[in-house]
């Protein structure tokens, strides 16, 4: 099957509305109307999942690796979020206290990087994606996964975590045991979802469930690596959801070789605030209230 940049649109374009409002989505937000932002350029409609009889690609493959940096204005501090993080969860302030996470050299964490525009079916290398809870925070603010995979949420301390996939039916709240069994959560449909923690409501991660497996999320060093990409031409896309920043590059993948793709995303706080204002829901108007009946 052909995976194109258009594959991302239905999944990623909706992110702009959420990022513009800088809020946590509710259970009714699983399909947000896309706003006029750069995220819309990344992808309009998903392609079909491969048929059950589809054979995995076994031809020549290469690797794409690189880095993502954010330049321009610094990430705004989220004072309202910081006020809700108690002292016993001080470690979470570094995760959620700014609009996005970037290192001293602009190294951008939590960036979803995808490879599309190739032909062939490439199955996921694993049946799950891991998320870790520590210091009242998830280890990432962005999760990328392939439809059919499940989340395994584990606890690295005894803070107590109650992971919840927003907008998707969950039979019961599953609690990971510190140092023990992980909680297993499985998205039932592709799209943009959210992972929150019912024990610490400030803890949140965007979850992108897509219909292909060639993806990665940058760590604190801003780096990524995606292996098993079919040889030929492809498109590499980078999305930083919280700030509505996206970019794309065409690349040629050669068998048994590594292609390097580095992204530099520019954050303009004034532009971001303007987009956020445009995307905010209108305030209730007094003129819409029913007028009292005349006697």
C-alpha positions in Angstrom: 0.0 0.0 0.0 1.1 3.6 -0.5 1.8 5.6 2.6 1.8 9.3 1.8 2.1 12.6 3.7 -1.6 12.8 3.2 -1.9 9.8 5.5 -1.1 12.1 8.4 -3.7 14.8 7.9 -6.6 13.3 9.6 -4.4 12.4 12.6 -2.1 15.4 12.9 -4.0 18.3 11.6 -6.5 18.0 14.4 -3.6 18.6 16.9 -3.6 22.3 16.1 -6.9 23.0 17.6 -5.8 21.3 20.9 -2.5 23.0 20.9 -4.0 26.4 20.1 -6.2 26.2 23.2 -3.4 24.8 25.4 -5.8 22.6 27.3 -6.4 18.9 28.0 -9.0 17.4 25.8 -12.2 15.9 27.2 -13.8 12.7 26.2 -15.7 14.5 23.5 -12.6 15.9 21.9 -11.3 12.8 20.1 -12.1 14.4 16.7 -11.3 18.1 16.8 -11.9 20.4 13.8 -8.6 21.4 12.3 -7.6 25.1 12.6 -5.7 27.1 10.0 -2.2 26.2 11.1 0.9 24.6 9.8 -0.3 21.2 11.1 -2.9 21.0 8.4 -0.1 20.8 5.8 1.1 17.5 7.2 -1.7 15.3 6.4 -5.4 15.1 5.4 -6.8 11.6 5.1 -5.5 8.3 6.3 -5.1 5.5 3.8 -6.6 2.1 4.3 -5.0 -0.4 6.7 -3.4 -3.3 4.9 -5.5 -6.3 4.2 -5.1 -9.3 6.5 -3.5 -11.1 3.5 -0.9 -8.4 2.9 2.7 -9.6 3.0 5.2 -7.7 5.0 7.9 -6.0 3.0 11.1 -8.0 2.8 13.1 -6.0 0.3 16.1 -3.6 0.8 15.8 -1.1 3.7 17.7 1.7 5.2 17.6 3.9 8.2 16.7 7.6 8.8 18.2 9.4 11.7 18.6 13.0 12.7 17.7 15.7 15.2 15.1 18.4 15.8 15.9 21.8 17.3 13.6 24.7 18.1 14.9 28.2 17.4 13.3 31.6 18.0 11.4 32.5 21.1 11.7 30.5 24.3 8.9 28.2 25.4 6.4 30.2 27.5 6.2 29.2 31.2 2.8 27.8 32.1 2.1 29.3 35.4 -1.4 27.9 35.7 0.0 24.4 35.3 2.9 24.9 37.8 0.4 26.1 40.4 -1.3 22.7 40.2 1.8 20.6 40.8 2.4 20.0 44.5 5.8 19.9 46.1 5.8 16.1 46.3 5.6 16.1 42.5 8.3 18.7 42.0 9.9 16.6 39.3 6.9 17.0 37.1 7.5 20.8 36.9 10.3 20.3 34.4 8.0 18.1 32.2 4.9 20.2 32.1 5.9 23.7 33.3 6.6 25.1 29.8 4.7 25.0 26.6 7.3 22.6 25.2 10.5 21.0 26.3 13.8 22.2 24.7 17.4 21.9 25.8 20.0 24.7 26.1 20.8 24.3 22.4 17.2 24.1 21.3 17.1 20.3 21.4 13.4 19.5 21.0 11.8 16.7 23.0 8.4 15.1 22.3 8.5 15.7 18.5 6.6 13.1 16.5 8.7 12.1 13.4 7.1 10.0 10.7 8.3 8.5 7.4 5.6 8.3 4.6 5.4 8.4 0.8 6.7 4.9 0.3 5.0 1.8 -1.1 4.9 -1.5 0.8 3.5 -2.8 4.1 6.0 -2.5 7.0 4.6 -4.1 10.2 5.5 -2.7 13.6 8.5 -4.3 15.2 6.7 -4.8 18.5 3.2 -5.3 19.7 3.3 -2.4 22.2 4.7 1.0 23.1 6.0 1.7 26.6 5.2 4.7 28.7 6.7 5.2 32.2 5.4 7.1 35.2 7.9 8.7 37.5 7.8 11.8 39.7 4.1 12.2 38.9 4.8 12.5 35.2 5.0 10.5 32.1 8.4 10.0 30.5 7.2 11.7 27.3 4.6 14.2 26.3 4.1 12.6 22.9 3.4 9.0 22.1 3.5 7.6 18.6 2.0 4.1 17.9 0.7 1.9 15.1 -2.9 0.8 15.0 -2.9 -2.7 16.5 -0.3 -1.9 19.1 -1.2 -1.4 22.8 0.3 0.9 25.5 2.1 -0.6 28.4 2.2 1.9 31.2 4.5 1.1 34.1 5.4 2.8 37.3 9.0 3.6 38.4 8.0 4.8 41.8 5.2 4.5 44.4 3.4 7.8 43.6 0.4 5.9 42.3 -0.7 6.2 38.7 -4.1 5.6 37.1 -3.6 5.9 33.3 -6.6 6.7 31.2 -7.0 6.9 27.4 -9.2 10.0 26.8 -12.0 9.6 24.4 -11.8 5.8 24.2 -13.8 3.2 26.1 -11.8 1.7 29.0 -13.4 -1.3 30.7 -11.8 -0.4 34.1 -9.1 1.8 35.5 -5.9 -0.2 35.3 -3.2 0.6 37.9 0.5 -0.3 37.2 2.3 -1.9 40.1 5.6 -0.1 41.0 8.4 -2.4 39.8 5.7 -4.9 38.7 3.1 -5.5 36.0 2.3 -2.7 33.6 -1.2 -1.5 32.8 -2.2 -2.4 29.2 -4.3 0.1 27.2 -5.3 -0.5 23.6 -6.6 2.2 21.3 -9.6 1.0 19.3 -9.2 3.4 16.4 -6.6 5.6 14.7 -6.4 9.3 15.4 -5.2 11.7 18.0 -6.0 10.7 21.6 -4.7 11.6 25.0 -3.1 9.7 27.9 -3.8 11.3 31.3 -3.3 10.2 34.8 -6.4 10.3 37.0 -4.1 10.5 40.1 -2.2 13.6 38.8 -4.4 15.5 36.4 -1.6 17.7 35.2 0.2 14.6 33.7 -0.8 14.3 30.0 0.6 13.0 26.7 -0.7 13.3 23.2 -1.2 9.8 21.7 -1.0 9.6 17.9 -2.3 6.3 16.5 -1.5 5.9 12.8 -1.8 3.3 10.2 1.9 2.8 9.5 4.9 1.8 11.6 7.8 4.1 10.5 7.7 6.7 13.2 9.6 7.8 16.3 9.4 10.4 19.1 12.4 12.5 20.0 13.9 12.3 23.5 15.4 15.1 25.6 18.4 15.2 23.3 16.1 16.0 20.3 17.3 13.0 18.3 15.4 10.2 16.5 16.1 7.1 14.5 13.7 5.1 12.3 15.0 1.8 10.8 13.4 -0.6 8.4 12.4 2.1 5.8 12.0 0.6 2.3 14.7 1.8 -0.1 13.5 4.6 -2.4 12.1 8.1 -2.0 10.1 9.0 1.1 8.9 12.0 3.1 10.1 12.7 6.6 7.7 14.9 8.7 8.2 16.4 12.2 5.5 17.7 14.5 5.8 19.4 17.9 2.2 19.2 19.0 2.2 21.7 21.9 3.5 24.6 19.8 1.9 23.7 16.4 5.3 23.4 14.7 5.7 21.2 11.7 8.2 20.6 8.8 8.7 18.1 6.0 11.7 16.9 4.0 12.0 14.6 1.0 14.7 12.0 1.4 16.2 9.1 -0.6 16.6 5.9 1.4 19.4 3.6 0.2 19.7 -0.1 1.1 21.8 -0.7 4.2 22.7 3.0 4.5 21.7 5.7 6.9 20.2 9.0 5.7 20.5 12.0 8.0 17.6 14.5 8.3 17.9 17.5 10.7 14.9 19.8 11.4 14.9 23.3 12.7 11.5 24.5 13.9 11.0 28.2 14.5 8.8 29.2 17.4 7.2 32.7 17.3 5.3 33.3 20.5 3.3 36.2 19.1 2.1 34.1 16.2 1.4 31.2 18.5 -0.7 33.4 20.8 -2.6 34.8 17.8 -3.4 31.3 16.6 -4.5 30.3 20.0 -6.8 33.2 20.3 -8.3 32.4 16.9 -8.9 28.8 17.9 -10.4 29.6 21.3 -14.2 29.0 21.5 -16.2 32.2 21.4 -17.4 33.6 24.8 -21.1 33.3 25.5 -23.0 36.4 24.4 -25.6 38.0 26.5 -27.6 38.6 23.4 -28.2 34.9 23.0 -29.9 34.6 26.4 -33.7 34.3 26.2 -35.4 37.7 26.9 -37.9 37.8 29.7 -41.5 37.6 28.6 -43.4 40.9 28.5 -46.3 41.1 30.9 
